[in-house]
Amino acid sequence: MIQTNPIKLDDPAIKRSAAIAKALGHPARIAILKILAQRNTCFCGDITEIIPLAQSTVSQHLKALKNAGLIKGEVEGVRTCYCLNPDGVRELKSLLSELSDELVQTCC
């Protein structure tokens, strides 16, 4: 029998991974990240012109991505400009890489 180390669901690393995964768990959020990735600067335009969703819905998705640390938003006058958070994107890449490496090691 293979012995495994106990995994605690309250482990901060597991909780952080789950929070990022949850933020990625909607197609609109993936689309928003792709839109922001196509820009070299912050995007101050109306995302609803690109994604056919209500402004309030887009705002909720932006909030989820921002809370997960994947994007940043800066207020400029009456608008908020959004861009990718490089630290959050690096963290996402690291988390996914570590998880996939672990899964591949033990996969049949």
C-alpha positions as CSV (number, residue, x, y, z in Angstrom):
1,M,0.0,0.0,0.0
2,I,1.3,3.5,-0.9
3,Q,1.5,5.7,2.1
4,T,0.7,9.4,1.6
5,N,1.1,12.4,3.8
6,P,-2.1,13.7,5.2
7,I,-3.5,16.7,3.4
8,K,-5.1,19.4,5.4
9,L,-7.9,21.4,3.7
10,D,-7.0,24.4,5.7
11,D,-3.5,24.5,4.4
12,P,-2.9,28.1,3.1
13,A,-1.4,26.8,-0.2
14,I,-4.4,24.6,-0.9
15,K,-6.8,27.4,0.0
16,R,-4.9,29.8,-2.3
17,S,-4.9,27.3,-5.2
18,A,-8.6,26.8,-4.7
19,A,-9.3,30.5,-4.7
20,I,-7.4,31.0,-8.0
21,A,-9.1,28.0,-9.5
22,K,-12.5,29.4,-8.5
23,A,-11.6,32.7,-10.1
24,L,-10.9,30.9,-13.3
25,G,-14.1,28.8,-13.1
26,H,-16.2,30.9,-15.4
27,P,-15.8,31.3,-19.2
28,A,-16.3,35.1,-19.0
29,R,-13.4,35.4,-16.6
30,I,-11.1,33.5,-18.9
31,A,-12.3,35.8,-21.8
32,I,-11.5,38.9,-19.7
33,L,-8.0,37.6,-18.9
34,K,-7.5,37.0,-22.6
35,I,-8.7,40.5,-23.5
36,L,-6.3,42.0,-20.9
37,A,-3.4,39.8,-22.1
38,Q,-3.8,41.2,-25.6
39,R,-3.2,44.7,-24.3
40,N,0.2,46.2,-23.6
41,T,-1.4,48.8,-21.3
42,C,-4.4,48.8,-19.0
43,F,-7.8,48.5,-20.6
44,C,-10.1,51.4,-19.8
45,G,-12.7,50.6,-22.5
46,D,-16.0,48.9,-21.9
47,I,-15.5,45.2,-21.8
48,T,-19.2,44.8,-22.6
49,E,-18.4,45.9,-26.1
50,I,-16.3,42.8,-26.5
51,I,-18.1,40.3,-24.3
52,P,-21.9,40.3,-24.6
53,L,-22.7,40.6,-20.9
54,A,-24.4,43.3,-18.8
55,Q,-22.0,45.8,-17.2
56,S,-23.0,44.7,-13.7
57,T,-22.1,41.1,-14.6
58,V,-18.7,42.1,-16.0
59,S,-18.1,44.1,-12.9
60,Q,-18.7,41.0,-10.7
61,H,-16.3,39.0,-12.9
62,L,-13.7,41.7,-12.7
63,K,-14.1,41.8,-8.9
64,A,-13.5,38.1,-8.6
65,L,-10.4,38.2,-10.8
66,K,-9.1,41.2,-8.8
67,N,-9.8,39.5,-5.4
68,A,-7.9,36.5,-6.6
69,G,-4.9,38.8,-7.5
70,L,-5.0,38.0,-11.2
71,I,-5.8,41.5,-12.3
72,K,-5.3,45.0,-11.0
73,G,-7.7,48.0,-11.3
74,E,-6.8,51.6,-11.0
75,V,-9.3,54.4,-10.9
76,E,-8.7,57.1,-13.5
77,G,-11.3,59.8,-13.1
78,V,-14.7,58.1,-13.5
79,R,-13.3,55.0,-15.1
80,T,-11.3,52.1,-13.8
81,C,-8.5,50.8,-15.9
82,Y,-7.7,47.1,-15.6
83,C,-4.6,45.1,-16.5
84,L,-3.1,41.8,-15.6
85,N,-1.3,41.6,-12.3
86,P,2.2,40.1,-13.2
87,D,2.7,38.7,-9.7
88,G,-0.7,37.0,-9.8
89,V,-0.1,35.6,-13.3
90,R,3.3,34.2,-12.2
91,E,1.6,32.6,-9.1
92,L,-1.0,31.1,-11.4
93,K,1.7,29.6,-13.6
94,S,3.6,28.2,-10.7
95,L,0.6,26.7,-9.0
96,L,-0.6,25.0,-12.3
97,S,2.9,23.8,-13.1
98,E,3.4,22.3,-9.7
99,L,0.0,20.6,-9.6
100,S,0.4,19.2,-13.2
101,D,3.9,17.9,-12.4
102,E,2.6,16.2,-9.3
103,L,-0.3,14.7,-11.2
104,V,1.8,13.5,-14.1
105,Q,4.3,11.8,-11.7
106,T,1.6,9.7,-10.2
107,C,-0.6,9.1,-13.2
108,C,-0.7,5.6,-14.7
